[in-house]
Amino acid sequence: ERVKPSIIVLFSDGLPTIEAPGMKNIMNNISSSGKLFAMTINMDETYPGAVLMKKLAEKSEGEFWLVEE
């Protein structure tokens, strides 16, 4: 039996490096995958990657951290 994770930790710039599923598909699936805790560094909060990771964390009832060096 496949066990779903309850917590996902992501450290990323939030930008896809290969073909990625559409935003709607990602948003629809994130809440069923567990709570997402996302972190990025040295990025403005309006940067598209930061906006995406914050939305994903909020949707999954996780948290988003924007860390400055």
C-alpha positions as CSV (number, residue, x, y, z in Angstrom):
1,E,0.0,0.0,0.0
2,R,1.3,3.4,-0.9
3,V,1.5,5.8,2.0
4,K,0.9,9.5,1.3
5,P,3.3,12.0,3.0
6,S,1.8,14.1,5.8
7,I,4.6,16.8,5.5
8,I,6.5,18.0,2.5
9,V,9.5,20.3,2.8
10,L,10.5,22.3,-0.3
11,F,13.5,24.5,-0.7
12,S,13.3,26.1,-4.1
13,D,13.3,29.2,-6.3
14,G,9.8,28.1,-7.3
15,L,10.4,28.2,-11.0
16,P,10.0,25.0,-13.2
17,T,13.2,23.7,-14.8
18,I,11.4,21.2,-17.1
19,E,7.9,20.9,-18.5
20,A,5.7,21.3,-15.4
21,P,1.9,20.7,-15.0
22,G,-0.2,23.8,-15.2
23,M,-0.8,25.9,-12.1
24,K,-4.4,24.8,-11.8
25,N,-3.3,21.1,-11.7
26,I,-0.7,21.9,-9.1
27,M,-3.2,23.8,-6.9
28,N,-5.8,21.0,-7.2
29,N,-3.4,18.3,-6.1
30,I,-1.4,20.0,-3.3
31,S,-3.9,19.8,-0.6
32,S,-4.3,16.0,-1.0
33,S,-0.5,15.5,-0.8
34,G,0.0,16.7,2.8
35,K,1.1,20.0,4.4
36,L,3.8,21.9,2.3
37,F,6.5,23.8,4.2
38,A,8.3,25.9,1.6
39,M,11.4,28.0,1.9
40,T,13.4,30.3,-0.4
41,I,16.3,32.7,0.2
42,N,17.2,36.1,-1.3
43,M,14.0,36.6,-3.2
44,D,11.5,39.4,-3.3
45,E,8.0,38.4,-2.1
46,T,6.5,39.5,-5.4
47,Y,8.9,37.2,-7.5
48,P,6.8,34.6,-9.3
49,G,8.5,31.7,-7.6
50,A,7.8,33.2,-4.2
51,V,4.2,33.9,-5.0
52,L,3.7,30.3,-6.2
53,M,5.4,28.7,-3.2
54,K,3.4,30.9,-0.8
55,K,0.1,29.9,-2.5
56,L,1.0,26.2,-2.4
57,A,1.9,26.4,1.3
58,E,-1.3,28.3,2.2
59,K,-3.5,25.9,0.2
60,S,-2.0,22.9,2.0
61,E,-2.3,24.6,5.4
62,G,1.5,24.6,5.6
63,E,3.9,27.5,5.9
64,F,6.1,29.7,3.6
65,W,9.4,31.2,4.7
66,L,11.2,33.9,2.8
67,V,14.8,34.1,4.3
68,E,17.2,36.9,3.6
69,E,21.0,36.3,3.8
